[in-house]
Each structure stands twice: as structure tokens, then as C-alpha cells.
Amino acid sequence: SAQTKVDIEDQDSLLINRNIYGHFAEHLGRSIYDGLYVGEASDIPNTDGVRNDLIEALKNLQIPILRWPGGCFADTYHWMDGIGPKEDRPTIVNQWWGGVTEDNSFGTHNFLNLCEELGAEPYLAANIGSGTVKEFADWIQYVNHDGTSPMADLRKENGREKSWGVKYWGVGNEMWGCGGNMTPEYYANLYRQYATFMTSWDNETGLYRIASGANVDDYHWTEVLMRDVPHNLIEGVALHSYSFVEWGNKGDAVDFNEAQYFSTMHTALRMEELVTKHSAIMDKYDPKGNIELIVDEWGGWYDVQEDTNPGFLYQQNTMRDAMIAGVSLNIFNNHSKRVKMANLAQTVNVLQAVALTDGAKMLLTPTYHVMEMYKVHQDAKLLPVSFDSPQYSYEGESLPAVSVSASKDDKNVIHISAVNIDSEKENEVEFDLSGFDIDDFDAEILVSDKLQDHNTFDIPEKIIPKQFKDFKFKRGNLKITLPPFSVVVLESK
Ligand code: AHR
């Protein structure tokens, strides 16, 4: 096995924003209805209709922020349909996701109360594509104004006295596509208009306004937003990029071969280049870094077969997804200077979900366990790493096999997360930690022999983190051996 030397720099000024460990739940397939929301009358134990097993699982992840209601759905959603007595709410057609009907029983109050229960910041994505400035401004007034006003009074009539103080607001979603097929110039103008009417009301910290950013490598989009939107009107720019099987975009969540795996990792690792290049454009217009890069949709996306697809974008989640999660989170951590939020798509039953449900049953995916292992990085100080990765080669092409990030928490505990995506080779990694006060390490590993391995409703704990002992620590020198397809997190003691 090859050996890699990693240098770790000690520093105190740059934090890994906890919001990098954010999530996203859209009205899509079985994400909300028959996913996280089962309804108050369900036999499945729930709190205001949200399943308790999921609430407990998300609390354990300490999810910092949850984005809702879309995605593409956001630009079709009229929030007033989802407030007031449930029996009076209109049934709507989910035009983006299969034309299914929804009764609006899960609305603004349900979502914001759920976030309160989870201790997570809500991130609301507003309808710009088919809504109005007034509708958007009213939503903010409804959720954020404590005084007397038409919207605050309506909220109180609907049973909620105190405002929720929502800080994070998306001004549309994918405005280059499902949000309205706009040019960046047109959207930048529209953004200016909408942002002008966004009042923070009683939110003491002010609003955090997020523009719909680029699709993958559309650098022109970022350039125009940074150039045309006055910087006092914007806090974040949201990039979307998924990992998938390229070259024909054919894939399956479980039945895939090494070529498809390699290709998926290629798109996952491309995040490094995307974040670097979008950040460089932002640096040019905003050298002080006041406007932040948000990756509010990321994760694996496979074209699963109809007969194995019980809901839209439902897909199984295997060790391959654990690899995507491990390398992506390392990239976000390492780019903490500009990247301040990332939202995995999506929480339940859609794309790279952390939980899958089947009636009363729920399983936690390998991705869940990566998020669980990595939560130690939330709000910790980034310790920048530098190293030359060994290569994972497949049919003449190669990718960096090892990915690493590290942090130091407020108790001076060091956390190192390392991933080996190689399909065959183990990789030895050596860390010089001579400058740190460390006696030893505890460590956990998520690993499986086959990338296709996954948890099932019958065997939900096939893939869970286990104690990891394959490391040596002596006189500030840490050596670990990473097996193929493994994610390891070490904690100093
Ligand atoms: O997450 C699924 C979809 O992917 C979202 O609705 C959209 O924003 C993106 O294209």
C-alpha cells in the first residue's frame, strides 16, 4: 500500500460553519408526505404529524439547518395554501414532481415548529418563478413580525403568538432552469427587486438572503450575480451540483459496476474545482468575503429503474454514497473560508437520503452515519491540511484516492476525517501532529467489502460505524491504514 504524508496547520481564526452540515426536504415523492410527515392521526408515533423516530435521528445528527419547501417545488408553492384549518386548505397539484395531488396538510407552521423541535435553523425557499413580490413579503411578515399587522394577526389567529424569526431565505431556486429558465441578467434584476421588499421585522440578526446560484460550472452565472446585484442586498449565492454516473447518465442505486462508481466519484470530486472556481469569481468582486458560497443541493443522483422506484427520486443508499458524503464534506470543510452552508439532497426517501421509510419501518443509510461521524466538525476551527494524494486508477484514468479534513473544537480536541475511495488498495496515511498536545486517539470507521452494500429494513444495522484500531500514534506521529471504501474519523484524547 502507498504511504501519504499529511501536514496539518494549527490556526484559530477560521471556523467550519455548522451549516455545512445542513439538510434539505422538498415536496417530492415520499419526502414530506409518507416520509417525514405521516399525519397526526397516524399509528406511527409522531409529534404534530412528524414521525418521532426521524425526529430522534435528526436530533442525534444535530442538524443545524433545514431547507424547505423546494427545490423546483418552491417556485410553484403558494405558502398561503398551507396555513389555517387543515380542512379549509386547498388541494394542489405538484406540477414538478409527477402531477400528484397534495392536501397542504404540511405547511409553514408544521415546518417551522419541526425546526424548533430539532433545534435547527429554518431556511425557506420562496416562490419567485410563479409568485409575486407581495406574496413573498407577506410570508416574511407572517413568520417574523411580532407586532400588529395583517400577516402577524393572521398568524396569531392560526394559533402561533410569537414569530419564528426566520433568518435564511432563498430568493427562488434554480432560476436558470425550473425556476423560470431565466438569463442571469434577468434574474439579477428580479433578485434586486425582490430583495428590496424583504423586511426583517423582528428578526434581530437581520435576514440572510440567498440568491439562486449557478448550475454546476456555469461560472458566467456567478459572475453576473456578483457584478449586477448590489452587495448590500445579498448574503449568499447558492450553487447546485450533484454526483452521478456520467457518459450516458445511466445508473442504478445498487446494481452498478466499477466504471459507474468511478464516474460517480469523478463528479463528486469535481466539487473541489467548482467551489474553487466559483469562490475565485466571488473573490474578484468581493475580496473581503462578505458574500458566502452556499451549496444548497448536493449528493448522489441515480436514474433508478421504474420497478425499483416506489416514489419519485427514491433511491437506495449504499457505501458508494458514503464515499460521496465523506469526500464532499471534506471539500466543504476545507473551503470554509467561502463555503458557509451546504444542504444534502434530500433528508428522507429522496436522492441521497439519510433515512428511508417503509410504513412504520425506518432505516438510517450509510450517508446518515457519515454525517453522524462528521458532526464533530460543526463550529470547530478548521485545521488546513496539505498532502499529495495517492491515485485511484481505473482503465487509464485516475482520481485522488484519499481525502482528508481536520478541525480543533473548543476543548482543543482534534478531529481528523479521512476517506479512501480506492476499490482495491488500502492506503497508509501519516500525519505530523508534533505541534499538538495529544496523548492518543479514539477512532471510528464506516467500511464494507462491497460498495453495493447497504442497510435494509430487515438488516438496518449492516453498515454502522465501528471502532477503528488500525492506527499507531507515537511522539506526534499518527499513522493510519485506510481500507478500500472506508471513512474514518479520529478524535484526540
Ligand atoms: O433535489 C431535486 C431537484 O434537483 C430540486 O428540486 C432541484 O432544485 C434540483 O434540480
Residues whose N, C-alpha, C, O or C-beta is under 5 A from the ligand:
A	BS01	AHR	G71 C72 F73 E174 A345
